[in-house]
Amino acid sequence: MVATVNIVGAGIFGLSLAVELKKNGYNVTVFDKNNYAEDEYRNFEVQAASVDQNKIFRASYGKKLHYQRLAMEARDRWEKLGNGLFVASGMLRVQPTEDLGSLEQETIANMTRDGLREMLFVKGHADDEARAKQQGWFEKILKFSIPGEQQNKEFGAVLDTTAGFTKCSAACYYYYCLAKDLGVQFVFGVDAGNFDSLIKEETENGGSAVVGLRTKNGSEHRADTTVIAAGSFSTQLLPELAYHLESSAGSVARFEIDPQDVFLWDKYSPEKFPVITWKRRARDGAGKDVGSVYVFPRTEEGIVKIGYRGVKYTHFQPAPANSTFSQDNQWSIPASPEIKPPQVALDAIQEFVSIFLPELKDVPFYSTKFCWYTDSLDNEFVVDHVPQYANNSCFVCTGGSGHAAKFLPVLGEHAVDIFVHGENAKTPLRPFWRWRTDVERKNGLEEGPSGPRNLAK
Ligand SMILES: Cc1cc2nc3c(=O)[nH]c(=O)nc-3n(C[C@H](O)[C@H](O)[C@H](O)COP(=O)(O)OP(=O)(O)OC[C@H]3O[C@@H](n4cnc5c(N)ncnc54)[C@H](O)[C@@H]3O)c2cc1C
């Protein structure tokens, strides 16, 4: 008999897994409270990290070679798709000072090790600049003066031509259509597609197995395995995840450029303008990246998006009694969409704009919003069977930690390997993505409700 799988969440994780499970012969149904069949992933007010015009594609991961390699595997796949969902605009990594920071040096060393050095161009490096001129990249090694410096010093920078961006919403819609064509069933909507609860049954030896799920309209959907892939909402659906994950908010602001403004339209096009990331400060004593801001080239509609991840805001609320982990009886979950980024985050974005997009310095934002991360305790994803439930009946596929969108074309293949083979999976990601309540909570998750990032204080 064909094994049946319910997946909750039709974002990057749910879609990628659904496609691969279906290819592996499973009978798959995906549930989502948003109706993506109707809005085609284009309602940018929706609270799902995957619903977004663009996300950075990068293979630069410092010492984390496993993600560098996964990213290059994904890049190859994006290129083979050949449908423009990946744009190789390049990414200029601007440093906090004139010099290259330690993370940048680690990245260059690891990219050199994997034969990618030729795709990097260090500003001011004669050989690199000559090569950039030959290959048509030189105009994208943009130069920015360090404000307040007497001698007109410039920020150090590296143009990384392995990088660029993906058209995230369009890619999700593409994968949704692909999944549907393969025969994956989708149940959408605030009633029919909205997860209510797991259906559990006691096993012969007194354990508990998940035998399906209930949706808000009262329907029951039985399946051999139920997968939680609900992004920043995952802990609320499966409180057993509470030790692993924390929802936190990134601040996003957008400008709109008028196509009639030929100068700006041209200057900020992906052909002329790379993704730019700027580390406002060097890494802190704990090695944590603090204060980075990034901007994308304009979209076809003229939207220029800027993100600030210097502070990822938490939103602590009372944790439910069945939560397996809480801090002062609280946990951080997404706030309602009416809650907007605080002035301090907008000020950081404005500072970035004044240096990197000077023409937009006095232009009001077109929109601002929070976009919710699903941070894991160590920035690794969480893809595994949930040990509390018998018969491999409950699986999780989440914990994107702000960097999973780029992996859409390959994530599912690695996740299916774990889904099918568990401990014996061959993917090199298995040890990183396993259920790991034995690992210390770091990555900011140790702060709790009294920490400085809590919006609800
Ligand atoms: C600010 C920000 C910037 C980022 N930048 C990048 C980047 O530059 N590059 C990159 O690679 N990655 C980036 N990421 C990470 C990437 O966007 C995420 O890792 C990825 O989109 C997460 O996908 P997901 O499927 O886990 O979650 P989501 O996209 O949130 O999808 C989860 C789905 O579950 C559904 N759901 C929730 N609750 C229920 C329920 N009760 N019933 C039914 N359905 C439900 C939601 O509607 C949603 O559709 C960024 C993330 C953020 C927040």
Ligand as a Chemical Component Dictionary entry (heavy atoms), coordinates in Angstrom:
data_LIG
# 
_chem_comp.id                   LIG 
_chem_comp.type                 NON-POLYMER 
_chem_comp.pdbx_formal_charge   0 
_chem_comp.three_letter_code    LIG 
# 
loop_
_chem_comp_atom.comp_id 
_chem_comp_atom.atom_id 
_chem_comp_atom.alt_atom_id 
_chem_comp_atom.type_symbol 
_chem_comp_atom.charge 
_chem_comp_atom.model_Cartn_x 
_chem_comp_atom.model_Cartn_y 
_chem_comp_atom.model_Cartn_z 
_chem_comp_atom.pdbx_ordinal 
LIG C1  C1  C 0 13.703 38.617 7.162  1  
LIG C2  C2  C 0 14.129 37.338 6.513  2  
LIG C3  C3  C 0 15.106 37.365 5.531  3  
LIG C4  C4  C 0 15.538 36.181 4.940  4  
LIG N1  N1  N 0 16.477 36.243 3.968  5  
LIG C5  C5  C 0 16.880 35.118 3.347  6  
LIG C6  C6  C 0 17.827 35.199 2.301  7  
LIG O1  O1  O 0 18.256 36.296 1.920  8  
LIG N2  N2  N 0 18.230 34.029 1.711  9  
LIG C7  C7  C 0 17.725 32.817 2.078  10 
LIG O2  O2  O 0 18.127 31.802 1.507  11 
LIG N3  N3  N 0 16.814 32.722 3.073  12 
LIG C8  C8  C 0 16.384 33.838 3.707  13 
LIG N4  N4  N 0 15.464 33.779 4.708  14 
LIG C9  C9  C 0 15.010 32.463 5.155  15 
LIG C10 C10 C 0 13.889 31.870 4.337  16 
LIG O3  O3  O 0 13.015 32.862 3.895  17 
LIG C11 C11 C 0 13.189 30.867 5.237  18 
LIG O4  O4  O 0 14.124 29.975 5.790  19 
LIG C12 C12 C 0 12.133 30.078 4.487  20 
LIG O5  O5  O 0 11.327 30.905 3.698  21 
LIG C13 C13 C 0 11.295 29.361 5.524  22 
LIG O6  O6  O 0 10.362 28.560 4.859  23 
LIG P1  P1  P 0 9.344  27.713 5.724  24 
LIG O7  O7  O 0 8.669  26.808 4.768  25 
LIG O8  O8  O 0 10.034 27.110 6.889  26 
LIG O9  O9  O 0 8.366  28.771 6.401  27 
LIG P2  P2  P 0 7.258  29.758 5.819  28 
LIG O10 O10 O 0 7.673  30.410 4.591  29 
LIG O11 O11 O 0 6.861  30.641 6.962  30 
LIG O12 O12 O 0 6.060  28.786 5.455  31 
LIG C14 C14 C 0 5.317  28.148 6.446  32 
LIG C15 C15 C 0 3.901  27.967 5.953  33 
LIG O13 O13 O 0 3.152  27.342 7.001  34 
LIG C16 C16 C 0 1.849  27.877 6.983  35 
LIG N5  N5  N 0 1.208  27.688 8.276  36 
LIG C17 C17 C 0 1.535  28.249 9.473  37 
LIG N6  N6  N 0 0.668  27.875 10.413 38 
LIG C18 C18 C 0 -0.245 27.061 9.813  39 
LIG C19 C19 C 0 -1.407 26.393 10.265 40 
LIG N7  N7  N 0 -1.838 26.471 11.526 41 
LIG N8  N8  N 0 -2.103 25.654 9.369  42 
LIG C20 C20 C 0 -1.721 25.571 8.084  43 
LIG N9  N9  N 0 -0.625 26.214 7.596  44 
LIG C21 C21 C 0 0.102  26.949 8.454  45 
LIG C22 C22 C 0 2.077  29.346 6.645  46 
LIG O14 O14 O 0 0.908  29.921 6.134  47 
LIG C23 C23 C 0 3.205  29.269 5.628  48 
LIG O15 O15 O 0 2.722  29.242 4.312  49 
LIG C24 C24 C 0 14.997 34.933 5.330  50 
LIG C25 C25 C 0 14.000 34.908 6.323  51 
LIG C26 C26 C 0 13.573 36.090 6.904  52 
LIG C27 C27 C 0 12.526 36.028 7.971  53 
# 
loop_
_chem_comp_bond.comp_id 
_chem_comp_bond.atom_id_1 
_chem_comp_bond.atom_id_2 
_chem_comp_bond.value_order 
_chem_comp_bond.pdbx_ordinal 
LIG C1  C2  SING 1  
LIG C2  C3  SING 2  
LIG C2  C26 DOUB 3  
LIG C3  C4  DOUB 4  
LIG C4  N1  SING 5  
LIG C4  C24 SING 6  
LIG N1  C5  DOUB 7  
LIG C5  C6  SING 8  
LIG C5  C8  SING 9  
LIG C6  O1  DOUB 10 
LIG C6  N2  SING 11 
LIG N2  C7  SING 12 
LIG C7  O2  DOUB 13 
LIG C7  N3  SING 14 
LIG N3  C8  DOUB 15 
LIG C8  N4  SING 16 
LIG N4  C9  SING 17 
LIG N4  C24 SING 18 
LIG C9  C10 SING 19 
LIG C10 O3  SING 20 
LIG C10 C11 SING 21 
LIG C11 O4  SING 22 
LIG C11 C12 SING 23 
LIG C12 O5  SING 24 
LIG C12 C13 SING 25 
LIG C13 O6  SING 26 
LIG O6  P1  SING 27 
LIG P1  O7  DOUB 28 
LIG P1  O8  SING 29 
LIG P1  O9  SING 30 
LIG O9  P2  SING 31 
LIG P2  O10 DOUB 32 
LIG P2  O11 SING 33 
LIG P2  O12 SING 34 
LIG O12 C14 SING 35 
LIG C14 C15 SING 36 
LIG C15 O13 SING 37 
LIG C15 C23 SING 38 
LIG O13 C16 SING 39 
LIG C16 N5  SING 40 
LIG C16 C22 SING 41 
LIG N5  C17 SING 42 
LIG N5  C21 SING 43 
LIG C17 N6  DOUB 44 
LIG N6  C18 SING 45 
LIG C18 C19 SING 46 
LIG C18 C21 DOUB 47 
LIG C19 N7  SING 48 
LIG C19 N8  DOUB 49 
LIG N8  C20 SING 50 
LIG C20 N9  DOUB 51 
LIG N9  C21 SING 52 
LIG C22 O14 SING 53 
LIG C22 C23 SING 54 
LIG C23 O15 SING 55 
LIG C24 C25 DOUB 56 
LIG C25 C26 SING 57 
LIG C26 C27 SING 58 
# 
